[in-house]
Amino acid sequence: MRRIAVLAILAGLAAAPAATQPRPPMGTGTQTPAPAAPQPSVRPAAAPNVERGRQIAENGTPAGALACTQCHGMDGAANGSNTFPRIDGQPAYYLFKQLDDYASGARDNPIMSPIAQSLTEEERQDVAAYYGTLRFVERPVSQAGAQADVQAMRMGREIVNVGIAERGVQGCANCHGPEAAGLAPATPRLAGQWANYARAQFDAFRNSTRKNDVAAVMRDLSHRLTDDEIAAVSTYLETLQPARER
């Protein structure tokens, strides 16, 4: 199945870094590095139709795919309920990979799976390309972020940047880049993600109801963190909103 390496020519998708192998954790030195993020297969492919992707996002398709904007908005920042993820500022290849996983069953969700299955591969590429062109724009944090106490924020910041050496927990920044802003083409942005959604994904990885992580890295990591640590990381990530280019 052809992939969308050509999405790198779209706005917001620069060439992938020369090396995507995570850096050793800051201040730890004894942890085993996490596996490198998957890279898109390099195959000739027609350039995605960003305008058609915008139309699908706004109106859905005759085949039954719902409009993406109902949950994610035209700007990709979601509808404010914290139930749905922010997808603005995400690499287009990563978005396509998630849609493809929903369509194949590699990732299961009662809302997204039937939507992705209603889209053709070309339509999934087009929608991913549209949202991949959107820049991340800082938004006010949710109530959870606004009410976070100093101790929780300190804990979250430490885990994101350094990890927990004695439990073999990598810092999030090792794989997701400085300030957890993501690394194109395949590693998602965590900074600015709604805390409730991030926490739900940690739970899904821990329960293995989400299993499309590379080499089970996130499933393993989620088991090494306590509930309080997951909540602290999720809240800190929401308040971390570097509005810089990927």
C-alpha positions in Angstrom: 0.0 0.0 0.0 1.5 3.3 -1.0 2.3 5.8 1.6 2.6 9.5 1.6 6.2 10.4 1.8 5.5 13.3 -0.6 3.5 14.9 2.2 6.9 16.3 3.3 6.5 18.9 0.5 3.4 20.3 2.1 3.4 23.4 4.4 4.4 22.5 7.9 6.3 19.3 7.0 10.0 19.8 6.7 12.3 17.0 5.8 12.7 14.4 8.6 15.7 14.9 10.9 18.8 13.1 9.8 18.5 10.8 12.8 15.3 10.0 14.6 17.0 7.7 17.2 16.1 9.2 20.5 18.8 11.0 22.5 20.0 9.5 25.8 17.8 10.9 28.6 19.1 14.0 30.2 20.7 13.4 33.6 20.1 9.6 33.6 22.6 7.8 31.4 21.7 4.3 32.4 18.4 3.8 30.5 18.1 1.8 27.3 17.2 4.2 24.4 13.7 3.8 23.1 13.3 2.4 19.5 13.4 4.9 16.7 10.1 6.2 15.4 8.8 4.5 12.3 9.6 6.1 9.0 7.3 6.4 6.0 8.0 4.0 3.2 9.6 5.8 0.2 7.4 5.1 -2.7 6.3 7.3 -5.7 2.8 8.6 -5.0 0.6 11.3 -6.4 0.6 14.5 -4.2 -2.4 14.5 -1.9 -5.3 16.9 -2.7 -5.3 19.3 0.2 -8.4 21.1 -1.0 -10.3 17.9 -1.3 -9.1 17.1 2.2 -10.5 20.4 3.5 -13.9 19.6 1.9 -14.0 16.2 3.5 -13.1 17.7 6.8 -15.9 20.2 6.5 -18.6 18.1 4.9 -17.8 14.4 5.2 -18.3 12.1 2.2 -21.3 10.5 0.5 -19.9 7.1 1.6 -20.8 8.0 5.2 -17.7 9.5 6.7 -18.7 12.2 9.1 -17.3 15.7 8.9 -14.0 15.9 10.9 -15.0 19.4 12.0 -17.8 18.1 14.2 -15.2 16.9 16.8 -11.8 18.4 15.7 -12.9 21.8 14.2 -11.6 23.3 11.0 -8.6 24.5 13.0 -7.9 21.1 14.4 -8.0 22.3 18.0 -11.1 20.1 18.8 -14.4 21.2 20.2 -13.2 22.1 23.7 -14.8 19.1 25.5 -11.3 17.5 26.0 -12.8 14.3 24.8 -11.3 14.7 21.3 -7.7 15.3 20.5 -6.1 18.4 19.1 -4.6 17.5 15.7 -3.4 20.9 14.7 0.4 21.0 14.5 0.7 17.3 13.9 2.7 15.8 11.0 0.6 14.8 8.1 2.2 11.4 7.9 1.4 10.7 11.5 -2.2 11.7 11.0 -2.4 9.4 7.9 -0.9 6.6 9.9 -3.6 6.9 12.6 -6.4 6.9 10.0 -4.8 3.9 8.3 -4.6 2.1 11.6 -8.3 2.9 12.4 -9.2 1.6 8.9 -7.2 -1.6 9.3 -8.2 -2.3 12.9 -4.7 -1.8 14.2 -6.2 0.9 16.3 -9.8 0.7 17.5 -12.2 3.4 18.3 -16.0 3.3 18.1 -16.1 6.8 16.4 -13.0 6.9 14.3 -12.8 3.3 13.1 -16.0 3.5 11.0 -15.1 6.9 9.7 -11.7 5.8 8.6 -13.2 2.7 7.0 -15.6 4.9 5.0 -12.7 6.8 3.5 -10.6 5.5 0.6 -6.8 5.5 1.0 -6.6 8.6 -1.2 -9.2 10.4 1.0 -7.4 9.5 4.1 -4.2 11.0 2.6 -6.1 14.1 1.6 -7.6 14.7 5.0 -4.3 14.1 6.7 -2.6 16.5 4.3 -5.2 19.2 5.0 -4.8 19.0 8.8 -1.0 18.6 8.4 -0.9 22.1 6.9 -2.4 23.7 10.0 0.0 25.4 12.4 -0.3 24.9 16.1 -1.9 27.9 17.7 -1.7 28.4 21.5 -5.1 28.1 23.2 -6.2 28.7 26.8 -5.6 25.6 28.9 -8.5 23.6 30.3 -9.8 23.8 33.8 -7.6 20.9 34.7 -4.5 22.7 33.5 -5.5 26.0 35.2 -6.1 24.3 38.5 -2.9 22.1 38.6 -0.9 22.6 41.7 2.8 23.5 41.8 3.9 20.0 42.9 2.0 18.3 40.1 3.5 20.6 37.5 7.0 20.1 38.8 6.5 16.3 38.7 5.1 16.5 35.2 7.9 18.7 33.9 10.6 16.4 35.4 9.1 13.3 33.8 8.6 15.0 30.4 12.2 16.4 30.3 14.2 13.8 32.2 12.1 10.7 33.0 12.5 8.5 36.0 15.9 6.7 35.8 15.4 4.2 38.7 12.2 2.9 37.0 13.6 2.9 33.4 11.1 5.7 32.3 12.4 7.7 29.4 11.7 11.4 29.3 8.9 12.2 26.8 11.3 14.6 25.0 13.6 11.8 24.1 11.2 10.6 21.4 8.9 13.5 21.0 11.5 16.2 20.6 12.4 19.4 22.6 9.4 20.8 24.4 7.5 17.6 23.2 6.7 19.5 20.1 6.9 16.4 17.9 9.3 15.3 15.2 8.1 15.0 11.6 7.3 12.8 9.9 6.1 10.1 12.3 6.4 11.3 15.9 3.4 13.2 17.2 3.3 16.5 19.0 2.3 16.1 22.7 2.7 19.7 23.8 -0.6 21.5 24.0 -2.7 18.3 23.8 -5.8 18.3 26.0 -4.9 16.7 29.4 -8.0 14.6 29.5 -7.3 13.1 26.1 -3.6 12.5 26.9 -4.6 10.8 30.1 -7.1 8.6 28.3 -4.4 7.5 25.9 -2.1 6.5 28.7 -4.9 4.4 30.1 -5.6 2.9 26.7 -1.9 1.9 26.3 -1.8 0.5 29.8 -4.9 -1.6 29.2 -3.7 -2.6 25.7 -6.9 -1.2 24.2 -4.6 0.9 22.1 -1.8 -1.2 20.6 -0.4 0.7 17.6 2.7 2.0 19.4 6.1 1.1 18.0 7.6 -1.9 19.8 5.1 -1.5 22.6 7.1 1.5 23.9 4.0 3.4 25.2 2.4 0.3 26.6 5.5 -0.5 28.6 6.0 3.1 29.7 2.4 3.5 30.9 2.8 0.5 33.2 5.9 2.1 34.8 4.0 5.3 35.8 1.5 5.7 38.6 -1.9 7.3 38.1 -0.7 10.5 39.8 2.3 10.6 37.5 0.2 10.1 34.4 -2.1 12.9 35.5 0.8 15.2 36.2 2.5 14.5 32.8 -0.8 15.0 30.9 -1.6 18.2 32.7 1.9 19.6 32.2 1.9 18.7 28.5 -1.3 20.6 28.0 0.2 23.8 29.5 3.4 23.3 27.4 2.5 25.1 24.2 5.5 26.1 22.2 4.1 27.8 19.1 7.2 27.3 17.0 7.5 25.6 13.6 8.1 21.9 13.6 
